[in-house]
């Protein structure tokens, strides 16, 4: 399972996916691809795509099994997370923004499962060999989306699409001890003061 760098690695993997599918001739513009913090919206890129991670939820439906059992019989617990992020299309004209948005959605739809080779591309060694992460369009009400933009430094809405990376499992570095297997049952009786057994 992934380590604590998984959140950053997923964000970087999405940006890498978009950048690696970008052909400058398709847009007649040089596009930039960046992971944003809230402060970056104060001085945004002119043309391109930004990813802004705005919410992380624990995925309650995937809390069981509790973790991976090591060969030594100890368990490593997992924290399954859903990462909610905005992909924003930046452009000097409405036409460019809309073209970028359509292209961006098509690329994301063509790669709904991020394989480990992509997940570990920018930050190596985060995920184990058999791991993948599912990416899907998320539901975000227009009112919530506009409210989110009101909290950002720019406060001017740009064409944005909500996505979610589902079930990103962060594995604990701590191992839980495992008890010895049960070999036999024993029943113990104590004598009460009056000599009766209980």
C-alpha positions in Angstrom: 0.0 0.0 0.0 1.0 3.6 -0.4 2.9 5.7 2.2 2.1 9.2 3.6 3.2 10.8 0.3 0.3 9.3 -1.6 -1.9 12.5 -1.5 0.9 14.5 -3.2 1.8 11.7 -5.6 -1.8 11.4 -6.9 -2.0 15.1 -7.5 1.3 15.1 -9.4 0.3 12.0 -11.3 -2.9 13.8 -12.6 -0.9 16.8 -13.7 1.7 14.5 -15.4 -1.0 12.6 -17.2 -2.4 15.9 -18.7 1.0 17.2 -19.5 2.1 14.0 -21.2 -1.0 14.0 -23.4 -0.6 17.7 -24.4 0.5 18.5 -28.0 1.2 22.3 -28.4 -0.1 22.2 -32.0 -3.6 21.3 -30.8 -4.1 24.7 -29.1 -1.7 27.1 -30.9 -0.7 28.1 -27.3 1.9 27.0 -24.8 0.1 25.5 -21.9 1.3 25.2 -18.3 0.2 22.4 -15.9 0.6 23.0 -12.2 -0.7 21.8 -8.8 -2.0 24.8 -6.9 -2.3 25.9 -3.4 -5.0 28.5 -2.6 -2.4 31.3 -2.7 -1.5 30.5 -6.3 -4.9 31.7 -7.5 -3.7 35.3 -6.7 -1.2 35.1 -9.6 -2.6 32.3 -12.0 -1.1 30.9 -15.1 -2.2 32.5 -18.4 -3.0 29.3 -20.3 -3.2 25.8 -19.1 -4.6 23.6 -16.3 -4.3 23.8 -12.6 -5.2 21.2 -10.0 -6.4 22.4 -6.6 -7.0 19.8 -3.9 -9.8 21.3 -1.8 -11.0 18.5 0.3 -9.9 15.1 1.7 -12.4 12.6 3.1 -11.9 9.3 4.8 -13.5 6.6 2.7 -15.8 5.0 5.3 -17.0 2.2 3.0 -13.5 0.8 2.6 -12.4 0.7 6.2 -12.5 -3.1 6.2 -10.3 -5.1 5.9 -8.3 -3.2 8.4 -5.0 -3.7 6.7 -2.5 -6.0 5.2 -1.2 -9.0 7.1 2.6 -9.3 6.9 4.4 -12.7 6.6 5.3 -12.3 10.3 1.6 -12.3 11.1 1.4 -8.6 12.0 -1.1 -6.2 10.5 -0.4 -2.8 8.9 -3.5 -0.7 9.1 -4.7 1.4 6.2 -6.3 4.8 6.0 -8.5 4.9 2.8 -9.0 8.5 1.5 -11.0 10.2 -1.2 -9.3 13.2 -2.7 -11.5 15.9 -4.1 -9.9 18.4 -6.5 -10.7 21.0 -9.1 -9.2 21.0 -12.5 -9.3 24.6 -13.8 -8.9 25.5 -17.5 -7.0 28.8 -17.9 -7.0 30.8 -21.1 -7.0 34.4 -22.4 -10.2 33.8 -24.3 -13.4 31.9 -23.6 -12.8 29.8 -26.7 -9.4 28.7 -25.4 -10.7 27.9 -21.9 -13.5 25.8 -23.4 -11.2 24.0 -25.7 -8.8 23.2 -22.9 -11.7 22.0 -20.7 -13.1 19.6 -23.4 -9.6 18.2 -24.1 -8.9 17.9 -20.3 -12.1 16.0 -19.7 -11.4 13.6 -22.6 -7.9 12.8 -21.3 -9.3 12.1 -17.8 -12.1 10.0 -19.2 -9.6 8.0 -21.3 -7.5 7.2 -18.2 -10.0 6.5 -15.3 -7.6 4.3 -13.5 -4.1 5.6 -12.7 -1.6 2.6 -12.8 1.4 2.4 -10.4 3.8 3.5 -13.2 2.0 6.8 -13.5 1.4 7.2 -9.7 5.1 6.8 -9.0 6.3 8.8 -12.0 6.9 12.1 -10.2 7.4 10.9 -6.6 9.0 7.4 -6.9 8.4 4.5 -4.5 5.1 5.7 -3.0 2.8 3.0 -4.2 3.2 -0.8 -4.2 3.4 -2.7 -7.5 -0.2 -3.8 -7.7 -1.9 -0.5 -6.6 -4.1 1.7 -8.8 -6.2 4.8 -8.1 -9.6 5.5 -9.7 -10.3 9.0 -10.9 -13.9 10.1 -11.7 -15.9 13.3 -12.2 -17.4 14.3 -8.9 -20.7 16.0 -8.1 -20.4 19.5 -6.8 -23.4 21.8 -6.7 -23.0 25.1 -8.6 -23.6 26.9 -5.3 -20.8 25.0 -3.6 -18.5 25.6 -6.6 -19.1 29.3 -6.6 -18.7 29.5 -2.8 -15.4 27.8 -3.1 -14.2 30.4 -5.6 -15.4 33.2 -3.3 -12.9 31.9 -0.7 -9.9 32.0 -3.1 -7.7 35.0 -3.5 -8.7 35.7 -7.2 -12.5 35.5 -6.4 -13.2 35.5 -10.2 -14.7 32.2 -11.3 -12.8 30.3 -14.0 -14.1 27.3 -15.8 -13.5 24.4 -13.4 -14.4 20.7 -13.1 -14.6 18.7 -9.9 -12.9 15.3 -9.8 -12.4 12.7 -7.1 -9.6 10.2 -6.6 -11.2 7.3 -4.8 -9.8 4.9 -2.2 -6.2 6.2 -1.9 -4.9 3.8 0.8 -2.2 5.1 3.1 -0.6 2.3 5.0 0.7 2.8 8.6 4.4 2.3 9.3 3.4 0.9 12.7 2.8 -2.9 12.9 0.1 -4.2 15.1 1.0 -7.2 17.1 -0.7 -10.5 16.5 -1.6 -13.0 19.2 -0.7 -16.6 19.0 -3.3 -18.9 17.5 -5.7 -20.5 19.9 -4.6 -24.0 20.7 -7.1 -25.1 23.4 -9.7 -23.7 25.7 -9.4 -23.7 29.4 -12.2 -23.1 31.9 -11.2 -21.8 35.4 -13.5 -21.9 38.4 -13.1 -19.9 41.5 -14.4 -21.0 44.9 -16.6 -18.6 46.6 -16.4 -17.9 50.4 -19.2 -20.4 51.1 -17.4 -23.2 49.3 -19.7 -23.1 46.3 -18.2 -22.9 42.8 -19.0 -20.2 40.4 
